[in-house]
Amino acid sequence: MSETDLSILNEIYDVILERKNKPVESSYVCSLLSHRKGIDKILEKVGEESIETILAAKGDRREEIIYESSDLLFHLLVMFAAKGITLEEIAEELKKRRE
Ligand SMILES: N=c1c2ncn([C@@H]3O[C@H](COP(=O)(O)OP(=O)(O)OP(=O)(O)O)[C@@H](O)[C@H]3O)c2ncn1[C@@H]1O[C@H](COP(=O)(O)O)[C@@H](O)[C@H]1O
């Protein structure tokens, strides 16, 4: 794989966990994790970004598909961290399906 591969997902997931364990003021991730709506705020964002990704793909706008998919992946990572799900667990599930 090229230098810019999906290991960036691990990197961002680690930052999210760091924010979860050591909150930082002015952090967007912390604002989601400590939102008064709780997990519902994170799920709201996952829903919103899913719809934006779908609309971008429907419009066949390549740049927008990449941008919105990145927003979606990021918010999914926040949801995994909030739920205590690791990327290893996701990888294991996907790997099982290859067997
Ligand atoms: N990858 C991201 C990332 N992608 C998107 N976003 C934020 O996600 C939000 C996207 O939501 P919207 O487009 O709906 O914008 P909005 O108007 O802020 O939305 P509302 O929440 O107000 O409804 C924006 O505020 C973006 O800044 C991200 N915020 C953080 N990260 C990563 O997380 C790391 C930690 O971030 P902090 O916790 O802010 O330090 C960063 O270093 C980045 O690597």
The ligand as a Tripos MOL2 file, in Angstrom:
@<TRIPOS>MOLECULE
LIG
   44    47     1     0     0
SMALL
NO_CHARGES

@<TRIPOS>ATOM
      1 N1        -10.9990   13.6930   11.5240 N.2       1 LIG1
      2 C1        -11.5370   14.5340   12.2430 C.ar      1 LIG1
      3 C2        -12.7460   15.1930   11.8450 C.ar      1 LIG1
      4 N2        -13.5000   15.0820   10.7290 N.ar      1 LIG1
      5 C3        -14.5220   15.9280   10.8980 C.ar      1 LIG1
      6 N3        -14.4350   16.5790   12.0760 N.ar      1 LIG1
      7 C4        -15.3570   17.5780   12.6260 C.3       1 LIG1
      8 O1        -16.6500   17.0540   12.5020 O.3       1 LIG1
      9 C5        -17.5640   18.0930   12.3280 C.3       1 LIG1
     10 C6        -18.4230   17.7400   11.1230 C.3       1 LIG1
     11 O2        -19.6470   18.0950   11.3920 O.3       1 LIG1
     12 P1        -20.4170   19.0570   10.3740 P.3       1 LIG1
     13 O3        -19.8190   18.9970    9.0160 O.co2     1 LIG1
     14 O4        -21.8200   18.6760   10.4990 O.co2     1 LIG1
     15 O5        -20.0910   20.4760   10.9860 O.3       1 LIG1
     16 P2        -20.6860   21.1920   12.2780 P.3       1 LIG1
     17 O6        -21.3320   22.4280   11.7560 O.co2     1 LIG1
     18 O7        -19.5620   21.3960   13.2590 O.co2     1 LIG1
     19 O8        -21.8020   20.2070   12.8900 O.3       1 LIG1
     20 P3        -22.6320   20.3030   14.2520 P.3       1 LIG1
     21 O9        -21.9650   19.3090   15.2100 O.co2     1 LIG1
     22 O10       -22.5870   21.7150   14.7750 O.co2     1 LIG1
     23 O11       -23.9970   19.8260   13.8630 O.co2     1 LIG1
     24 C7        -16.7820   19.3940   12.0940 C.3       1 LIG1
     25 O12       -16.8020   20.1840   13.2730 O.3       1 LIG1
     26 C8        -15.3670   18.8850   11.8130 C.3       1 LIG1
     27 O13       -14.3680   19.7540   12.3300 O.3       1 LIG1
     28 C9        -13.3370   16.1450   12.6980 C.ar      1 LIG1
     29 N4        -12.8080   16.4560   13.9210 N.ar      1 LIG1
     30 C10       -11.6600   15.8150   14.3020 C.ar      1 LIG1
     31 N5        -11.0330   14.8680   13.5070 N.ar      1 LIG1
     32 C11        -9.8130   14.1630   13.9910 C.3       1 LIG1
     33 O14        -9.8840   14.0320   15.4020 O.3       1 LIG1
     34 C12        -8.6900   14.5450   15.9830 C.3       1 LIG1
     35 C13        -9.0100   15.1180   17.3490 C.3       1 LIG1
     36 O15        -9.8480   16.2470   17.1910 O.3       1 LIG1
     37 P4        -10.1870   17.1870   18.4460 P.3       1 LIG1
     38 O16       -10.9020   16.3500   19.4210 O.co2     1 LIG1
     39 O17       -11.0490   18.2990   17.9260 O.co2     1 LIG1
     40 O18        -8.8900   17.6740   18.9720 O.co2     1 LIG1
     41 C14        -8.1830   15.5840   14.9770 C.3       1 LIG1
     42 O19        -6.8040   15.7710   15.1050 O.3       1 LIG1
     43 C15        -8.5280   14.9130   13.6610 C.3       1 LIG1
     44 O20        -7.5480   13.9670   13.3130 O.3       1 LIG1
@<TRIPOS>BOND
     1     1     2 2
     2     2     3 ar
     3     2    31 ar
     4     3     4 ar
     5     3    28 ar
     6     4     5 ar
     7     5     6 ar
     8     6     7 1
     9     6    28 ar
    10     7     8 1
    11     7    26 1
    12     8     9 1
    13     9    10 1
    14     9    24 1
    15    10    11 1
    16    11    12 1
    17    12    13 2
    18    12    14 1
    19    12    15 1
    20    15    16 1
    21    16    17 2
    22    16    18 1
    23    16    19 1
    24    19    20 1
    25    20    21 2
    26    20    22 1
    27    20    23 1
    28    24    25 1
    29    24    26 1
    30    26    27 1
    31    28    29 ar
    32    29    30 ar
    33    30    31 ar
    34    31    32 1
    35    32    33 1
    36    32    43 1
    37    33    34 1
    38    34    35 1
    39    34    41 1
    40    35    36 1
    41    36    37 1
    42    37    38 2
    43    37    39 1
    44    37    40 1
    45    41    42 1
    46    41    43 1
    47    43    44 1
@<TRIPOS>SUBSTRUCTURE
     1 LIG1         1 GROUP 0 **** ****
